[in-house]
Amino acid sequence: KYADVSVAMNKDQLEAAINYYLKRSQKKGAIRYRFVLDRSAILMGTTKILGAKVSFTLYTKPTLDADGNIVLKAKSVAVGSLNAPPSFIMGYVKNNYDLGRIAKIDAKRQTITLDLNQMTKKQGIRIHGEKLNLATDDIDFRVSIPLDR
């Protein structure tokens, strides 16, 4: 049994919440990244490619999937001075780094899915995105809290 709570937030609050969980899930010495919400969702970070430290910026369009998770569809990517398609960069990251259970990359579809329930799995809390509109700053989630554990 769960108690459902509706949570409304703005871009700054969502950005802070996602970065909190991403920071906790990042492995030491691996790729370092953070999430920025503006007109689009931007994943920014640094990584090592062929031994050189390189910064990257991935511009995405966020949507919600049927499970209420956040899906980031790649629009463009900048990696240092490299000019490569998003699918190549996403495939490279997927094959060379462990992003934890929260971020799932599908290089072919050029998407990253942020599995919201993985963020709160230890607490038994379920999160389901109901609305995600960056243009109007209208972001709603349903949070289901277990009544008895």
N, C-alpha and C positions, 0 to 999 in steps of 0.2 A: 504494500500500500504506500502511496505517495501523496504528499500535499503539493499541489501545483501553485506556483507563484509567478505572476507576470512581472517581467523586469523590462523597463524602458530605459534606454541610455542614449547618449550622444556619441559622436565619433571619438572624442577624446577619452571618454570612459571605456569604450570598447577597445581602443588602441592600448590603453594602459593595462586592461585585463589580459588581453592576448599577449602582450609583451612580458607580463609577469610570468605567465605559464611557459612561454617560449624560453625565457631566460632560465627557468628552473629545469627545463628538459634538455638544454644544450649540453653536449658532452665537452669536457675540458679538452682544448687543443683542436677541436673540430671546427667546422664552419661556424662563424659568429654572425648572427643576423637579428634584425629587429623589424618590426611591423609599423608602418605609418599609414594613417588614413587621411586622405585629402579628398580630391574629386575622384580619385581611384585608390585602390589599396596597393601600397608599395612595400615590397620586401627589400630591405637594404642590408648589406653585410660585407664581410671580407672572407676570403678563402685563399688557399695556396693552390696555384696552378703551375705545374712544372717547377716547384720550389719557390716561386715568386708570390709574394702577398699581393692579391688583387681585390679591389673593391667591386661590388656588383650592385645593380639596382634592377629590380624586376617590377614592371608596372602591370597591374592586373585589374580586371573588372570583377568585383565580388558579387556572388549570388548565394542563394541558399539551395541546398539539394533537398530531396524528398525526406531525408532524415533530419533536416534542420541544421546541418553542418554548413560551415562557410566554405564555399568553393571559389578559389581565385583563378580566373581564366587569364592566362598571359596575353598581354597586348604587345609589349615590347620589353627588351632587356638590354642593359648596357653592362659590359664586363670589361673594366679597365679600358683599353683601346681596342679590344676585340670586337669584331662585327660578326656575331653569330646568331642564328635563329634561336628563339626561346626554347624550342624542343631539344636542341643540342645541349644548351646550357642546363636545362632541367634534367636531361638524361645524365649528364656528367655529374651533377650534384647527387642525383638519386643513386648512381652507381658507386660514388666515392665517399659519401658521407652518411652517417646515421643521424637522421633528423628526429629520432624518437618516434613515439607512436602518435604524436599529435598531428604532425604534418605528413601527408601522404602525397607523393608526386606521381602524376601520370604524364610522362613526357610526350607520349603520342597525342593525347588530347590537350596538352599544354595547360594542365590544371594542377593546382595544389589544393588538397582538401584539408581543412583544419577540423579534425575530429573533436568536437566540443566535449563529447562524453569521455574521451580519454583524459581530458584535463582534470576532471573531477571524479574519475573512476574510484579512487581510493576512498572517497567519502560516500560513494554510492549515490551521488547526485547526478541527475540527468538534465541536460540542457538541449533545448530545441529552438532553433532560430525560427521566428514567426515572420519577421519583416526586417529587411536590410536595404535601406535607401539612403545612400550617401548624399545625394543631391538635396534632400529635404532634412537630412540629419535625423531620420526616423528609423530607429533600430529597436526591435522588440524581441524578447526571448521568453520562453516558458521554462521555468526551472522547477524540476520535480525533486522534492526532498523526501527521503525515506522516513516513514513514520515509526517503524520499528526495525531494528537491526539486530 
